[in-house]
Amino acid sequence: MRKSDHTALSKREREIMNILIEHSEADVAEVISHMRNPSSYSSIRKILSIMYEKGLLVRKKEGKKHVFSPAISREKAENTAISHLLRTYYDDSLESAVNALLRFHKKDLSREYLDRLKGIIDNFNDEGA
């Protein structure tokens, strides 16, 4: 098995990973049932096998089928993705990333929403982090 790279997922691999993170484990048919626009059964089975070979998934045999689950937790996947995003686009600057997110969502930022965000930051500070 090759070393996994959780930051270099294709769009289809990301969709599959999100399904498996949400449902903990699934066989090929179950993955397909949760996809927006699934490819053929054999295509999804092949993608799952490739993801397993990359070390992204764990696979176990249940009867005649394989059941797949993420090789890492949701928290680890999120942390890896955020770290990659910060490093790649924001020179590891949280301030720059937050500024970009606020600009991106400017039309959605009501006073109440901004107050909730401020509350999150205040709560974070109160926890001694």
C-alpha positions in Angstrom: 0.0 0.0 0.0 1.3 3.4 -0.9 1.5 6.3 1.5 -1.9 8.1 1.5 -2.3 11.7 0.5 -5.6 13.0 1.8 -5.1 16.4 0.2 -5.0 15.3 -3.4 -8.4 13.7 -3.9 -10.2 14.0 -7.2 -13.8 15.4 -7.1 -15.2 11.9 -7.3 -12.8 10.6 -4.6 -13.8 13.5 -2.3 -17.5 12.7 -2.8 -16.9 9.0 -2.0 -14.7 10.0 1.0 -17.5 12.3 2.3 -20.0 9.5 2.0 -17.8 7.0 3.9 -17.0 9.6 6.6 -20.7 10.3 7.0 -21.8 6.6 7.1 -18.6 5.1 8.7 -18.6 2.2 6.2 -20.3 1.1 3.0 -20.1 -1.4 0.2 -20.0 -0.4 -3.5 -23.8 -0.4 -3.8 -24.3 1.6 -0.7 -21.8 4.2 -1.8 -23.6 4.5 -5.2 -26.9 4.9 -3.5 -25.6 8.1 -1.8 -24.0 9.6 -4.8 -25.5 12.5 -6.7 -24.6 11.3 -10.2 -23.0 7.9 -9.9 -21.0 6.2 -12.6 -21.4 2.6 -13.3 -21.0 0.0 -10.5 -17.7 -1.2 -12.0 -16.3 2.4 -12.2 -17.1 3.1 -8.5 -15.7 -0.3 -7.5 -12.5 0.6 -9.3 -12.3 4.0 -7.7 -12.8 2.4 -4.2 -10.0 -0.1 -5.0 -7.7 2.7 -6.1 -8.5 4.7 -2.9 -7.8 1.5 -0.9 -4.4 1.1 -2.7 -3.6 4.7 -2.0 -4.1 4.0 1.7 -7.2 6.3 1.9 -9.6 3.5 2.8 -9.7 0.3 4.9 -11.4 -2.7 3.3 -12.9 -5.8 4.9 -14.6 -8.8 3.4 -18.2 -9.5 4.4 -19.5 -12.5 2.5 -18.9 -11.9 -1.2 -18.6 -8.1 -1.0 -16.0 -5.7 0.3 -17.0 -3.0 2.8 -14.9 0.2 2.8 -14.3 2.7 5.5 -12.1 5.8 5.8 -8.5 5.2 6.9 -8.6 8.4 9.0 -11.2 10.1 11.1 -13.3 13.1 9.9 -11.4 15.3 12.3 -8.0 14.2 10.9 -9.3 14.6 7.3 -10.6 18.1 8.1 -7.4 19.1 9.8 -5.3 17.8 6.9 -7.5 19.6 4.3 -7.5 22.9 6.3 -3.7 22.7 6.9 -3.2 22.1 3.1 -5.5 25.0 2.3 -3.8 27.4 4.7 -0.3 26.4 3.5 -1.2 26.4 -0.2 -3.3 29.6 -0.5 -2.7 31.7 2.6 0.9 31.3 3.5 -0.2 29.6 6.8 -2.0 32.8 7.7 -5.3 32.2 9.6 -6.1 35.9 9.4 -5.8 35.9 5.6 -8.0 32.8 5.3 -10.7 34.2 7.5 -10.6 37.5 5.6 -11.0 35.6 2.3 -13.9 33.6 3.7 -15.7 36.7 5.0 -15.2 38.5 1.6 -16.5 35.3 -0.2 -19.6 35.2 2.0 -20.1 39.0 2.3 -23.7 38.9 1.0 -24.6 36.3 3.6 -23.2 38.1 6.6 -26.0 39.6 8.6 -25.4 41.4 11.9 -26.8 38.3 13.7 -24.4 36.0 11.9 -21.4 38.2 12.6 -22.5 38.3 16.3 -22.5 34.5 16.3 -19.0 34.4 14.8 -17.8 36.8 17.4 -19.4 34.6 20.1 -17.4 31.6 18.7 -14.2 33.6 18.9 -15.0 34.9 22.4 -15.9 31.4 23.6 -12.6 30.1 22.1 -10.7 32.8 24.0 -12.6 32.0 27.2 -11.6 28.3 26.9 -7.9 29.4 27.2 -7.0 28.2 23.8 
